Amino acid sequence: MIESRVTLEIFEGSLPVPPQPVGSYRPTRIQGSLLYVSNADASTENLPLPQGVVGGGVTTTEAVDHARRCGINLLAAVKSAVGSLRRVEQIVSLKGTICAVPQFTEHDLVLDGCSDLFVQLFGDQGLHTRTVFGVSTLPGNTTVEVEGVFKIRESNA
């Protein structure tokens, strides 16, 4: 868990700029105290979009890292929408989608890459409900996408 404002601010300072949506949707939507964040993939400025099928050329270990990168991109979208990760009161829910071979059974381990990051950063406030499932394809032939729901504080207090 991040213990101080300084550490969280350092983490925030390293977040990427969230990509612009490709399609007819919004990347984030605030409804009351809830912030809904559309699917984030594992793309970064320095690394290509991970592509392939988990269990068919992409290992579980690689996919766990991809899910962690999805979590970083979710947090970048949160920061862009509300100005600071300090406004996150609770990670409410995650939904992970894993592009995997039909025989793959470790979807939960893959999504732990994102879940564990949130618990490390936010402690008990990072614990959330979640759903994870496998599909045969994802946009851009990416391996993992994660969307999230976050409870947001009124101010940065």
Residue pairs with C-beta under 8 A, 6 or more apart in sequence:
1 119
1 120
1 121
1 122
1 123
1 126
2 8
2 11
2 120
2 121
2 122
5 86
8 85
8 86
8 121
11 85
11 121
12 79
12 84
12 85
15 72
15 75
15 76
15 79
16 44
16 45
16 72
16 73
16 76
17 76
17 80
18 27
18 40
18 73
18 76
18 77
18 80
19 43
20 27
21 27
21 38
25 38
26 38
27 37
27 38
27 77
27 80
27 81
28 35
28 36
28 37
28 38
28 77
28 78
28 80
28 81
29 35
29 36
30 36
30 81
30 82
30 152
33 89
33 151
33 152
33 153
33 154
34 92
34 149
34 150
34 151
34 152
35 78
35 81
35 82
35 149
35 150
35 151
35 152
36 147
36 148
36 149
37 74
37 77
37 78
37 81
37 147
37 148
37 149
37 150
38 77
38 147
39 97
39 145
39 146
39 147
40 70
40 71
40 73
40 74
40 77
40 145
40 146
40 147
40 148
41 49
41 70
41 73
41 138
41 139
41 140
41 142
41 144
41 145
42 49
42 50
42 65
42 66
42 67
42 69
42 70
42 73
42 142
42 143
42 144
43 49
43 69
43 73
43 142
44 69
44 73
47 69
49 140
49 142
50 58
50 62
50 66
50 69
50 142
50 143
50 144
51 140
51 141
51 142
51 143
52 58
52 99
52 141
52 143
53 99
53 100
53 101
53 143
54 60
54 62
54 63
54 98
54 99
54 100
54 101
54 104
54 110
54 134
54 143
54 144
55 100
55 101
55 103
55 104
55 106
56 100
56 101
58 66
58 143
60 106
60 109
60 110
62 143
63 98
63 110
63 113
63 143
63 144
64 109
64 110
64 112
64 113
65 113
66 110
66 113
66 142
66 143
66 144
67 96
67 110
67 111
67 112
67 113
67 114
67 144
67 146
68 113
68 114
68 116
68 117
69 113
70 96
70 113
70 114
70 144
70 145
70 146
71 113
71 114
71 115
71 117
71 118
71 146
72 117
74 114
74 146
74 147
74 148
75 85
75 121
78 85
78 88
78 150
79 85
82 152
83 156
84 156
85 121
86 153
86 156
87 152
87 153
87 155
87 156
88 122
88 125
88 150
88 151
88 152
88 153
89 125
89 151
89 152
89 153
90 125
90 128
90 150
90 151
91 118
91 122
91 125
91 126
91 127
91 128
91 148
91 149
91 150
92 128
92 129
92 148
92 149
92 150
92 151
93 128
93 129
93 130
93 131
93 148
93 149
94 111
94 114
94 115
94 118
94 128
94 129
94 130
94 131
94 146
94 147
94 148
94 149
95 130
95 131
95 132
95 146
95 147
95 148
96 107
96 110
96 111
96 114
96 130
96 131
96 132
96 133
96 144
96 145
96 146
97 132
97 133
97 134
97 135
97 138
97 144
97 145
97 146
98 104
98 107
98 110
98 111
98 132
98 133
98 134
98 135
98 143
98 144
99 134
99 135
99 136
99 137
99 138
99 141
99 142
99 143
99 144
100 107
100 134
100 135
102 134
102 136
104 134
107 132
107 133
107 134
108 132
110 132
110 144
111 130
111 132
111 146
113 144
114 146
115 126
115 128
115 130
118 126
118 127
118 128
119 126
119 127
120 126
128 148
138 144
138 145
139 145
